[in-house]
Amino acid sequence: MERAVFVYTTYPSIVEAEQAGRALVERRLCACVNILPGMISHYRWEGKIERGEETVMIIKTRASLAAEVSAAVKQMHSYSTPAILVIALESVDPAYHNWLLAETA
């Protein structure tokens, strides 16, 4: 059976995250997105240490859609280099896994 994955990314605002998340669900590229506002990030960018307030998005999808999800995130994202991390899941409840597969069929 196909594996489920999380695709982790961040957005500069909850509005942008919600627009992208809804589009991903509407396109059946994922079964669900979780949007978590209020994250503070510290990072080095173009030689300077930056601080940003961001919104986390966790995208729940099947492994075979991870590349397409990543491409869609890049296309809709306002960052030139968005964080996109695909995380394999070791274990998923069977009923939830079946739902995820059905919603991304």
N, C-alpha and C positions, 0 to 999 in steps of 0.2 A: 504494500500500500504506500502511496506517496506520502512523503514527510511534510509536516507543517513547519513553517519558519516564521520568525518575527523579522520585520524590516524596521529598523530604528532610524529615525531622522529627527531633526529639530527645525523649527520655523521661527521667524522673528516676531510673529504675532499669532494670537489665537484665531483671528479672522482668516489669515492665510492658511493656517493648519486646517481649519474646518472646511474651507473651500476645497482644498486638495483632498482631504479625507473623504468628503462626500463624493467627489468625482471618482476616487478609486473604488469606493463601494458601488456606485452606480455602474461603473464599467465592469463590475464583477472581477476586478483584479485582486480583491481581498474580501474576506468575509466581514471584517470588522476593523476599525481603527480606535485606539485609545488616545485621547488628546489630554495632555497634562500641562497646564499653564504654570508659570511661576518659577521656571528653572533659571538659575544664574550660572553663566558660563564664563570661565576665564581661559583664554587661549592666546597663542602667538599667531599673528597674522601679519604678513608683509613686514616682518622684523620688529613688530611692536606687540607688547602684551595688551590684550583687549579684555574688556568685560562686557557681557551682553546679557540681556534678559530675553529668554527664549521660551518656546513651547515645545515640549517633547511630543512626538507622535510614534506610537507603536502600531505597526501594520501587521495584521495576522493574515497569512496567506499560505498557499502551497509552494513547495520548493520550485516547481517548474514555472511558476509565475514571477519568481524573484527578480529576474533580469528585466521583465516587462514592467514590474512595479518600480524598480529603480529608474528605468528610463522615463516613466511617467512622472515620478517625483522630480527628477532633474528638469523635465520640460515645464512643469508648473511652478517651480521654485524660484524665489527672488534672489537667493544666494547664487553666486557664480560657482561655488564649490560646496554644495550641501553635504552634510554628514549623512551617509547612507550605509548602514551596516546590516548585513543579512546574518541572522543568528539562527542556527539549527536548534531545534527543540529535541531534547532527549526523550521526553515522554509527554503525551497529550491524552487526556481522558478520551476514551473511544467515542462516546456520544458527541462530545464537542468536536472531535476530529472529523467525524462523519458530517456534522453540520458545516464545518469549515469547507470541506471538499464539495459538498452540495451547493454552497453559496458561491463558489468560484468555478463552477462547471460551465 
